[in-house]
Amino acid sequence: MNVDLASMICDAVEKLYFQSSLMKIIFISEFVTVIISFGLANLMIFAIWEARALHFNVRILLICVCVATIISVIGVLVSSVYFIHALFISEVGQRCIKLSFSAANCTALRRIHSAGGVVVIASTIFLAFERLIATCRFENYENRGHKLIGLLLTFLLCAIAVPVCLRTAPLSDTIYPYCAFGLNDYRATCDISYALFGIQVVALLIFASLWYQNVKKMKSANEQPHTLTMRFQLRENVDTTRLMLPIVAINSLFMLACSIIYAIFLPPLTPTTVLTTDVLRSVVDYAPISEAMVAIISSNSDSNGHEVVQKSNYPTHEEIRQKH
């Protein structure tokens, strides 16, 4: 790197991190919120496991989501600690070096967060498939258990993280004063965000349709002599789809917000972008928006957990059978 480019990058670092306290506030807030989210996600694993009214397949998928949430917030914690250390502890002469990122360094720093995050986002469609199977086979889904379905879906959901973990950085030697997912490839980042938003919309439509169908079936079952097991399964289907609807809706809103932010604010950079003052200025302008988005999503990773806890208070199949 020549002297002029190094000077431009260091000037951008100074402007982004030290001429304003905004980024410092964001990273400190991010650090606090991910600590809280980490504790809540661990508590949710216990709460979901104890929610025996939820079918085994739903519980194991939700536990997988909580584990992925923990992995994701650990990734955010790692990056926030790195930035806080560079901002407050590193020597002045080392600041520019530590706060300048190549594509390879940035990919490594954000890898854990990305791996956990993609599992959390994709989980809604897997939960929708599980509930679709439960609705289609409601007559015997509870008796036979179909635990292999839940185990298979959980395995496939976890497998999604593998390509993210193995993802290589774009072939680029460009150094930027900020590190964010997709910063080096605008087109691919936007396409991925649109695809993930589409998945959320499909999952939301599936859950809404399943809730409507299960309500109709439950009303019909109340008028006909169905077995206790079948009525319980229908009630579980209604309760679970109603539980998931707000969760998927919130995920959809977050993905919509991410897609809009990427489309409007993400600089149109590519691996071959030539570094100029204007390019660096666009990165500096985008950095607070991007990092604030990470902090907000991390703080809301367990916003719907209380509904799962409430669901655990519903009577189980065995409890209903004992009463009758």
Steps between C-alpha positions, in 0.01 A plus 500: 500500500642837402533790740211701353251212536617427854455865590150506349396190697641634826319830446176305448566300819555821694180655364285192561615396846658800672350823364161382621398285797216332308686179413633470855147527639374241252771247584451543876122463461557198280725341762237544773210373289677185383590411859130523588398309187751227581345448844144508365578247227642259757190541717280443198664164431394382845151652466440340160621160617259519795210609276365144467180625339710577192561206272849349519577606143410862570703502820814358341479747210449794738792382714711492183392859433601601854841334459545683169401823675766437763759438228394816319516722810840351586612613156364849563665498842837409346481782246377759753778407744751532215375848408476616862856383564624679189313819588580530870807290579722481192787742466440797276751378245321164469146631458510543125645151449244329726204691359586437135368175354581294197230271358668196659527662845141624487364158399686337789374759751134467397496126421350378832229764498407421139488123559263529795292771339425308182374202703269726703361660184454168317339331802156645426461306174608175672248559778238569234577166328473317832161657573387425144575131556328511840190653340487250214543206738314633802306174546807304614782755534485500881479124546779402265715789608679541167811603691719411204340788309608747768849354522542509121374859472728605787800336333425672168450833677836472677665394173414840351771653719771284342539691169501827695779370724695382197435815298815655362556872478460679165824530307573861579799689636295808583517623859200671660465685833205282600402134495150387401347200332482553126692824493722372219217368279194723476305295244540165676410653838179654367402177322555295818297744710214492248505119500494483881214749512314286248550196724350690793198603294444141380527372859256768619248403231537131587441562871201725430347238269567219748344698784187561291474136391555366853237734645252370242591139579469559874152650460402200291650260756290655776187409304608143421604201715879523466738331740660691786842467334377653175337793680817557701713496183271753334517725804880471505513590130286810558698609806840445339417677174351790698820509707723511191307760301626808692853357514513450123335838443770674707774307315342610172501864609866478602597343168297762314684772694834337419412475131397866488816610682719297264318634194518865609809539717743219417776646279505333154842347551650200322823302550654713225394840636776760486543672834430873484400772743137470388502123555641541850244770577218266398637229731527748788139608445376139485687367804276647778185381322638150454628461855182644652304243302716222645444632853122529456460152352717352775294670771178359352623145442282369788217753487238228458639258755233579758237350269678165510502516880128576500444207266664271754205563732256332264394146600686215336346204324560279806341755735189524284476121480525469880218750548279291275 
